[in-house]
Amino acid sequence: MNQSESPRSADGSTPDHDPRLFPRVTAYRFRRGTLRPGQQRNWEEHWPTYGRNVADEVIDPQAMFGRVAPLIVEIGSGTGTSTAAMAAEEPEVDVIAVEVYQPGLAQLLGMILREGLENVRMIRGDGVDVLTNMITPASLTGVRVFFPDPWPKARHHKRRLLQSGTFALISSRLRPGGVLHVATDHADYADWIAETGDAEPSLERLDATTGDGHVPFSLKRPVTKFEGKGLQEERAINEFLWRRRD
Ligand SMILES: C[S@@+](CC[C@H](N)C(=O)[O-])C[C@H]1O[C@@H](n2cnc3c(N)ncnc32)[C@H](O)[C@@H]1O
């Protein structure tokens, strides 16, 4: 069965066994992972409120969050540490975390519940699939991609999330003036990201520290467990900002 023939739940989303949630051709290091009993209980009770599976259905952010607010999509939110901390700091902004790794989403769900975060929702699926099929063009104030898998071997470079096609897709979902914020601790991937992002004609590079005064949301990232590991190994962190041209 291919993706387009996948069965759909009554609500139009992909059911939990759908191959679209476990794609065979992976653009990411796929880890299946299991949920702890408490996470499993939270998942069953609260996932339908805060999360949804990837689907061929364009989302309505106003219905999702119950308000109109600037919207940021974070691709590859991992365990959701930055997502939750940044959302708590910026209650006036809504955030959708997109991740394929279910235990990571379960951790973020736990933080949402514990901290009473009203401005975070989640979509389980491949970020490219989600942006293509669920996000309205020119609707996002921001896109965040923090520490995407570097795929260091040359023969695996085609698996990197940030390719020229993805930059074009991300840009198409940003509203004019919307900003893409990327961080990586991998030097070679950083060069690749800089070159590929700069080649996208609809994006203009901003100063990575100040955003040249053009960034309509906070750039302050907490150090995640993943990033902490890199810092211990003294890998430099490279940050990038691109703004969708008007
Ligand atoms: C190296 S981890 C970084 C996680 C987190 N951003 C952080 O800074 O701690 C990369 C994450 O991206 C997720 N990922 C990779 N490719 C993805 C894709 N195409 N769509 C959604 N998530 C993806 C992986 O499952 C993984 O959790």
The ligand as an ORCA input file, in Angstrom:
! r2SCAN-3c Opt
* xyz 0 1
  C      19.200     15.473     16.555
  S      17.555     15.509     17.036
  C      17.333     17.174     17.697
  C      16.089     17.304     18.529
  C      15.792     18.689     19.100
  N      15.499     19.658     18.045
  C      16.913     19.207     19.991
  O      17.494     20.232     19.658
  O      17.168     18.584     21.024
  C      16.699     15.575     15.474
  C      15.212     15.259     15.616
  O      14.565     15.510     14.387
  C      13.618     14.495     14.150
  N      13.421     14.481     12.697
  C      14.339     14.221     11.757
  N      13.840     14.357     10.530
  C      12.545     14.720     10.685
  C      11.506     14.989      9.792
  N      11.678     14.913      8.464
  N      10.299     15.345     10.291
  C      10.108     15.429     11.633
  N      11.075     15.152     12.528
  C      12.272     14.819     12.065
  C      14.257     13.234     14.741
  O      13.308     12.246     15.062
  C      14.933     13.806     15.978
  O      14.093     13.780     17.105
*
